[in-house]
């Protein structure tokens, strides 16, 4: 039995920070402690060691379930809601996915739907078919419909009425996010004035109908999937929230009622601790804004849905995405998200199959039901590192938010191109690191599997989807649908106290389709257009090289080859040889590296037998001084059109004569490999 009187500090003398620094510097063999300091992608400082002195003021952090809610929305032990997302354009597929998921652990739905994105919906009948037998009285549903939000919301309400479910009994978030839709698509058919009119009417309807209805959402996906770093993502979210809050207050909502109409959807990325801090900082920042506006403590507590970002997912070695999805879902849970969606590992390949969706679903079930992550109140609480990172991130995001407000707020920042330029700056810096492999994408630019079998997934035929649209709903004839549209048109042009949502629902019940409803809603409103933020994936840069390799394989029956001339003993060349072969595979080149060759004639013969047009010399620097440039000349005479050297250029002498490029840690190795394809005449 353990001794209950035992205290570790009775046995081991407590050590201060200076003692730890001294020990670290000893292990660093004289290097400074400062060399261990680094920064996040968003420029936040990272210390190698944190102590209790790094904790922020406890009063500013609060307690779980109390303002500013940094430590979570509830003071009780709780898990999170497993809310999977659905965006396949085919209603039959979505229907089957929802039924399978709800039967096997999923508790809530996040449905992307509309005329041109996600689930294709033309009539309320299309949406009703996708929802199938879902019990709308007990199932929490979040919708996301871009600029089709009013039509999809009206269709959902009409379906509920058809099933005998009163609107007041629903738990639904309509997800109106006009600024996010503008950022993503680059256009709004009815302009911002028309979009904010729809927002106002949805909020008015939701506020008057029941506590389970919410109108607006701040969704960071357009920015996160374009590559925005965490600080900018928070600033964009906060500025968008402030804009929506202000719009509702202008329409007569008090701050509490306005805040309750807005929820958040946030993408979690690959930096585990940074993502935890991001969710905690978001709660802190929103609470600060609501409090400053005069909102109550309860109104400062926002609802956050966290999803795995597709920005971090790779097409190559997609099985690694299971690890990424697990870490990102874990970060979302630890960070205090109210609901979480795990992205299937094959999402970058097209329509996910049943196995991928099962793994995604079970990832959360294991985290919650077996690992018991949800049983701990604020798992990150008290961590010196995470608490400090949360505060640092919140302060940086607040300054970025203030800059957005100085520029006229999120709306003006989008229209002026400032948001896109911020993301492009981040992408340029990230790309620089990717080209050097300073930014690692496991399975893509580090430890790739050149022989992996391609993952085949179905790509939906949108023509076939279009032909299946227009499922009947309602009992109105042509004249009744026409009159319903006139009612919608009149309501859209009415004064502030219009009944736009009610007449839109009535139109859906008469069988009016979304396209007709949308045309009536935007009539007379000027379109707004901007340069949309560009969606990308972090793995795309290096996957381009693998695509070029695949094209050569398809055309010739074999991949491009690179002959590796190994100098010295195995012990001497192993480190560089391994590094070079890993690099070549990341670029799509098959490395041919025979061991035990001695003379230049041996290297020439082996090169000719390989058929390679590219050669790489790898070994210790001392061997380079002995063998070069004679070996370089021998390789060139044997057919090597390009000769690379694994290492840095020599400072003097003619050792490097005939070497075309140098590959080493810190070099633009992507540029070198990309240039090899150009030399080989490969198409882009």
N, C-alpha and C positions, 0 to 999 in steps of 0.2 A: 504494500500500500504506500502511496506517495506521502511524504512528510508534509502535513498542512502548514508547518511553520517554516518550510524552506523558502528562502528568498535568493534569487539569483545574484542580487547585488551584495549579498553577504559573502559570496564565493568569488565573484569576479568584480574587481574594482571598476566602477564606472569610468569611462573614458570620454573626454571632451572632443569637440570637432577638430581641434588642432592635432590631437593624437591620431585621429583617423586620417587626416590629411598627410601627416608624416609617414604613416604606414603605407598609404597609397603611393606617395612619391617614391618610397623605397621600392615598391613593386614595379613602379614605372622606370626604375633604374636611372633616376636623376631627372626625368622629365617633370615639368611643372604640373601641379594639380589643375591649372587652368586649361591644359590641353584636353581635359576630359569634358570641358564645358561645350555645349552645342546649342543649336537653335532648332525650333520646329520650322516646318515649311512656311508658316505664317510669320516667322521672325520672333517667336516667343523664346525667351532664354530657358535652357534646360541645365540644371545643376547636376553634378554627379552624385551629390549626397544632400539629403534634406533632413532637417531636425524640427523639433517642436517650435523653434523660433521662427520657422517659415510659415507656421499656421496663421491665417488671417484672424482678425478680431472675431471671436465667437459671436458677438452681437450682430455682426454683419452677415454671418452665415445662417444663423437661426437654427431651429430644430426641425426634424422631419414633420411635415404637416403644418408648419407655421411659416409666415412670411420671413424671408423672401422666397421660400420653397426651394432653395438651392439643394437642400438635402432630401427632396422628394415631396410629392403631393399629399402624402398621408402619414400619420403618426402610428398607424397600425401595421402589423405584419401583413404583407400582401404580395401577390405576384404581379404579373402583367397580363394583359389580354393578348392572346395569340390571334392576330388579325392578318391573314394572308391577302395578297393583292392579285387582281385578275385583270388582264388587259388583252387577252386573245381576241381577235376581231370576230371570231365565230361564236354565235350564241350557243350552238350545240356543245361546243368544247367547254365554254365557260360554265354552262349548266352542269356538265358532268364533273368538272373540277370542283365546283362549289359543293355539290352533293357529296363527293368523296371526302373532301376536306372536313366538312361539318360532321360527317359520321366518324372521323378519326382524329379529333382533337382540336380542330380550328374552332374558334368561338365567335369571331366577328369577321366582317368582309370589308375590303377596300376595292371598289369597282371603278375602273377607268372606262368611261363609255362616252360615245358621241357620234357625230356624223363622220368624222375623219380621223379619229384617234382612239386606240383601245378597242373595246367591244363596239362593233358597229351597230348603231341604233338609229332606225328611221322612224319607227312608231313605238308607242308604248307596248305594243304586242311583242316587239323584238326584245325589249328589256324584260318583259314578263316571262318570256320563254327562257331567257338566260337565268333568271332568278328561280325558276322552277317552283319547287315546293317549299322554299325558304319561308320560315315563319317570321314575318315582318314584325309581329308583335313582340317577339323575344330576341330577335337578332339585331345586333348593333351594326349598322351599315354606314360606311363613308363612301360618298360618291366623288368622282373627279371627272369633270366634263369640259374643261377649258372654256371656250366661249359658247358652248352649247349648254351651259349650266342651268339656265332657267327651263329649257325644254326637257332636259333629263330629270330635273327635280320635279317638274310637273308630271312627267310620265311616271315617276316613282310614286308620287302621291296618288295618282289615278289608279295605279296597280293596287296600292294599299286599300283604297276605297273599294275597289272591285273585290278584294278578298275580305271585306268587312272589317278592316282595321281602321279605327279612327286615327286621324293625323296626330292627335294629342297623345296617342299611345305609342307612337313610333320613337325609336332612338336612331336618328339619322343626321349625318352632317352632309349638307349639300355641296360644300367644297368650292364655293365661289372664290376665285383667285384671279381677278382680271390682270393684275400686274404680272403674276407668274405666267399666265397664258400669253401675254404680250411678249414677255422675255423669251418664252419657249418657241412660239410660232412666228413672232415678228409682226403679226397683224392682229387687229380686232375689227371684225366686220362693222360693228356699230360704234366703233370708237370708244374712248374711255367714258364719254358721257353716257352712252347707251349701256355700257357694262356696269357703271356705278349705279345707274337706275335699276338694273336687275338686282344688283347687290342690295340696294336699299329695300326693294320690295320683298326679296327673300328674307332679309333680316326682320322686316316688319311682320311678315307672316310667321316666321319661326318664333319670334318673341311673343306673339299673341296666341300661338297655338299650344305650346307645351314645352317643358324644360328639357325634353329629349331632343329637340330640334335645334340645329345650329346652321347658320347660313354661310359663313366665310371660313377660308383656310389660308394660312400662310404656308406655302409649300416651297421648300428650298431645293427641290429636285432640279429645276431648270439651271440653277447655279452650281450645285454640287456635281451634277452629271457633266457639266461643262468644265469642271476642274477647279472651281473656286476653293481656296483654302478655308480653314475653319473660322478664322476671324472675319473674313469677308462674308462668309455664309451667314454668320450671326448678325453682322451689320445689315445685310440685305433683308434678313428676316425681321429685324427690329424696325427698320425703316418702313417696310411693308405693313407691319402690324400697326405702327403709328399712323400710317396713312388711312388704313381701314377704320381704326378707332376714331380718328378725326372725322371721317365721312359720316359715320353713324351718329356721332355726337352732333354734327351739323344738322342732321335730320331729326333731331329731337330726342335721341336716346340719351339717357344718363350714362355715365362711364361704366357703372356696374353692368347694366343691361347690354351695352355695346361690347364690353370685354367678353361676356359670356357667349357672344355670337361668333367668336373667333377661336379656331383651334390651329394646331401646327402639325405639319408633316416634315420630318427631317431625315436626311440621308446620312447614314453612318459610313465612314470610310475605313481606311486601313491602319491608321495610327491609333492603336487600341486606347491608350491612356488619354490621348487628345480627344477622342470621341466621347469618352466618359465625361471629361471636363466640359466639352461643348454643350452637352445636354443640360448639365448642371448650371452652366453659365447662362444658357438661354432662359431658364426659369428665373434666375436672378435678375437678368436684364428686363424681361417683360414685367416682372413685379415692380421694378424701379419705375418703368414708364407708367404703369397703371396707378401706382401710388402717387406719382407726381401729378397725374391728371385728376386726382381726387377719388380714385377707386378704393373700395373697401378691401380688407385683407382677403376675403373670399374671392373677390374678382381678380386678385393678383395670381391666383392658382390656375394655370393654363393646362389644357390637355395636349399631350404630345404623342404623336405616332412616329415611331422610328422604323425606317426600312434600311436594308442593306443597299448601298449604292452600287449601281452597275458600272460606275466609273472604274472601280477596282477589279472588275472581273475580266478574265482573259479567255480568249478562244483557244489558245494553245495550252495544252496540259490542263484542261478545264476541271479536272478532279481536284486541283489545288483550290478551286473556288469553294469547295466544301469547307476547307479550313478557314478561308477568308470569311465565309458566311457565318461560321460558328463564332469566330472572334468578334465580328461586327454585331451579331445578335447579342452576344455576351456583354459587349460594351454598352449596347442600348439598354439592356436590363439593369446593369450596374449603375448606369447614368440616370435611371429613374423614369424611363419612358412608360407611358400609360399602356401603350400597345406596341407590338413589334411584328414586323413582317420579314421573314427570311427569304431572300431571293434564291430561286433554284440555281444550282451550279451550272446548268447549261443555258442560262438566259442569254448569253452573248451569241448563241448559235441559232436562235429562232424560237419556235414554240417549244416550251419545256415538255418533257414526257412525264409519265406517271411516276417513274422511279425518282426523277429529280425533284418532283413536287413532294413526294413522300419523304425524301431525305430532308428537304427544307422544313417540312412540318415537324418531323421528329427531332430536328435540331433543337427547336424551342421546347418541345416536350421533355427532352432529356435535361436541358438546362433548368427547367422549372420544376419538374416532377421528380427527377432523380438527383440532380446536383443541388436542388433546393435553393437556387439563387434567390428566388422570390421570397424566401422565408426570412431574409435578413433585411432589416430596415437600413436603408442607405449604406450598401456594402462599401462604398468608397469613402464614407465619412471617417474623418480622423487620419486619413492617409496624408502625411506631410506633403508628399509630392502632388497628389491629385488636388488637395485643397489649395495649394499654392498655384498650381496650373490653372485651376478654375478661376481664381481671382485675377491672375495675370491675363488670362484670355478675355474675361469679362471687361477688364479695363481697356484692353486693346480694341475690342469690338465696340465699346462705347465711343472711343475716339473716332473709329471708322464710321460709326453711325452719325456722329456729330458732323463729320465731313459731308456725308450724304445729305443731311438736313441743310447744311450751308449751301449745297448745290441745288436746293429746291425740293429735296425729298426723293423717294425711290422712283416716283413717276418721271420726274425730270431727269434723274440719273440714267434711267433706261432710254428715254427719248434722245438724250444728248450723246449716248454711246459710252458714258463713263463706266457703267457696270461692265459692259463687254470689254472695255480696255483694261479694267482691273483684272479680269479673269485672264485675258491674253498675256498680261505681264506675268502672272503666276505661272501660266502654261509655258512661257518662254524660259523662265528659270528652271522649271521642272524638266523641260525637254533637254536643257543643257546637262542636267544631272543624269537623265536617262541615256543620253548619247555616250556618257562616260561610264555608265553602269554604276554610278554613285547611288542612283535610285534603283533598288533591286525589285524586279518583278519575278518572283519565284516561278520556275517552270517556263519562263519566256526569255529573259536576258541573263538569268543565272540558273544553272542546273537544268537545261532544257532536255527534252526527250525527242531527239530528232527522228526516232523511229516510231513515234506514237501513231496509233491508228486514228484517223480523222473521226470526229464525233459528228454523226449525221442527225440532223433534226429537220422536221417538216417546216417549210415556209408556207404559211397560208396563202391561198390564191384569192386575192382581194376581188377579182372579177366574180368568182363563184360566190363569195360572201355577199357582194352587191346584189346578185340575182336572188339571194334568199331573203333579202330585207323586205320590210313592209308587211309583217304579220298583222293580221286584223286585230283591232281592239276597239271596243265601244260599238254603239249601235246607230250612230248618226249617219244620215245619208249625205249626198253631196251638198245639198242646200244647207243642211244643218252645220256641216263643217265650214262652209263659206261664211255663214253668219257668226260662227264661233270665232273665226279669224278676224272678222270685223270688230267683235267685242275686244279681242286682244289688241288690235290696232288702236281702238279708242282708249283702252286702259293704258297703253304705253304712252299715249300723248296727254293723258289726264294730269290733273294737279297732283300735288304730293300725296294726297290721301287716296290714290288709286287702288284698285283691287287686282293688280296685274297677275299675281300668283294664282288667285282663285279662278280668274277667267282663263288662264293658261291651263290649269287642271281641267276645267270644264271642256276646253277645246280638245285636250287629249282624250277625254271620255267620249267625245263625239267622233274620235278616230282621226283627228288632225295629226299630220306627221311633223317631225322635228324640223325638216327643211322648210316647210311652209310657215311654221311658227317662227323660225329664225328670220325668214325674209320679212315678215310683218314687223318683227321687233326692231330690225335694223333699218327699215325704210325711213329715209330722211336723215339718218345719222351718218356723219362722215367717218370713213374708215381711217384708222391710224396704222402706220407701218413704220417699223424700225428694223435695224439689223439684228436678227435673233442671236442669242448666245449659242455657241456651237457645242453640241454634245460630243463628247469624246470618251475614250477609255485610255487608261494609263498604259496599257499593254500594246496599244495600236502601233506605236512607232516601231518597235522591234518585230511585231507580227508582220509588218510590211516586208521585211527581209525574208521571213519564212514563206510568205506568199510568193515571192519571186523565186525562191528555191522550189516550191511546189510546181510552179509553171515550167521550170526547166525539167523537173522530174517527169511531168506529164508529156513534155515534148520529146525528151531523149531517152527516157527510161532510167535515168540515174540522176542523182543530185550533183550540184557543182562540188568539185573536190579541191582539197587543199593538202599539199604534201608538207608534212612537218619533219624537218631535218633536226634530229635530236643529237645534241653534242654532249659528250662526257658520259659518265656512268649513270645508271638509273637513279642512284641517290642524288647525283648532281642535277639532272634535268627534270626530275619528277615534278617539282613545284611549278616550274614554268610550263612544262608540257601539259600538265593538267589544266592550268589556267588557259592556255592557248586552245586546247581542244574544247573546253567549255565555251569559250568565246566563239569559236568557229561554229559549233552546233547552234548557239544562240542566233547566229546569222544565217543558218540554213546550209552550212558547208559540211560535207563529210570529210573528217580528218583522217588522213592516211599517215600513220606514224610508226614506221618499222623501227625496231630496236636493234642495236648492235652493229650499226653501220660504221665503218671506220674511215675509209679513204673517200676522196672526192669522187672517184670513179664509182664507188658503191652507191653514193647518193645520186649520182647521175642516172645510173641504171635503174634504181628504185623509182626515181621520179618519172622516167620514161615509161616504166611498167604501170605506174599508177594512172597515167593519162591526165594528170592534174596540170593546170596552167598557172596555178598559184602555189608558191612555196613560202613556208614560214620557218625561220631558223629559231630554235629554242634551246637554251642551255645557260650555264653560268657565264657571267661576264668574262671570267678568266679564259674560258674556252673560246669566246668570241675573239679575244685578242690574238689567239693562236691560229684560228681557222679562217678568219675573214681578212681580206676580201676574196681570197682564192675560192672559198666555197660558194660565195655569192656568184662569182663569175662562172663557176662550174654549173650551178643550177640554172643560170640564165642560158647557157649554151645547150643545156639538155631540154629546154622548152618552157622554162618558167618565165611567163610574161610579166609577172609581178612577184617580187621577193619582199617579204615582211620580216622584221626582226622583233622578237619578243624581248623588249627592253627599251631603255632610253638611248638616244643618240650619244656617241662618244664625244668627249670634249675636244679631242685633237686626234691627229693622224688620219690615215685613210681606211680605217677599219670599216667604215660604213659606206664605202664606195659601192654603188650598185644596189643599195637598199632603197626601196621605194617608199616604204611607210614603217613607222615604229608603233607597236601596240604594247601598252603598259597601263597600269593603274593610273587613272587621272587623264588618260588620252581620250580623244573623241573616237573611240573604237567603232561606234556606229557609222560615222562618216567613212572610216577606212573600209568597212565591210560593204557599205552601200556603193562605194567607188569600185570595189571588185566586181560587183554585178555589172556596172557600166562597162568595165574593161572586157567582161565576158560577152557583152552585147545583149544582156537580158533586158526585156521590156519592163517598164514600170507598171 
